[in-house]
């Protein structure tokens, strides 16, 4: 039930595409231009009804996907990824990012580490964890060499 509510809430909080957004219908076999994180509109995130950090992770991932739709790798990921990182994010009761810390850093790709941190901070405010208050959630970032990514929480799998 919480997952359905998270998906519905994310659909309502996604920003409308900007006129300068890259064309989503790129020809097959080409990599569209990858842009940086889209800053969240102040107060754009809906409250989260999650009752624990694991359930909140679904809301946070849906929120990140909504703001970064053009940066999400479509379909199943290739067998060899450029970087995999596990990031903990501390969120306050209002959805603000307090701190990020790496549990497993892709240290061979410092540019990916910086981009993931920038993406998380640009997505604030996250859905306010109204039932939990302040929390720390963890997700795994699966990063392709194209610069597109998936989160383990919402991944479509890997070949």
Secondary structure as UniProt FT lines:
FT   HELIX           2..13
FT   TURN            19..20
FT   TURN            28..29
FT   TURN            42..43
FT   HELIX           53..67
FT   HELIX           69..71
FT   STRAND          83..91
FT   TURN            93..94
FT   STRAND          97..104
FT   TURN            107..108
FT   HELIX           110..122
FT   TURN            130..132
FT   STRAND          135..143
FT   TURN            145..146
FT   STRAND          149..151
FT   HELIX           152..154
//
